[in-house]
Amino acid sequence: MSIESGSSPALRGHYPATETARAEGHDDEAPTEEMQRVNFEVPRSKRIKLKILAAKRGQSIKEFLTDYIDSFPDE
């Protein structure tokens, strides 16, 4: 399968399912700015550790990391 520039909504930073969820009010908080996707790879053991930490707090990995980022001081 070839990926052409602009052929995939994800490649352009648009995620239809996420945008639909926001439009239908499924997000806990209404975003006040444009959302950006962050992807990176970690070893399996680190992902499991992250998943456990998030689950202990009743959160998804996304919620856990977002809360962590929100705890950083503003510059």
C-alpha positions, 0 to 999 in steps of 0.5 A: 500500500502506498501512502501519498502525501495528503491521502490519509486524514491522519497524515494531515493531522485530522482524525475523523473519529476523534472529531466526531466524538468532540462534535457529539460531546463525548469528550470530558472537556471541550478543547480550547485549542487545536488538538495534535497527535503525539506518537512515539515508541517505547519498549514493551516493558515501559508501556506495560508499566505506564498502563499499570500506573494509569489503571491504578488511577482509573485513567487511560494512558492518554489521560495519565500522560495529559495530567502529567503534562498539565502538572509541568510549570508554565513557562 
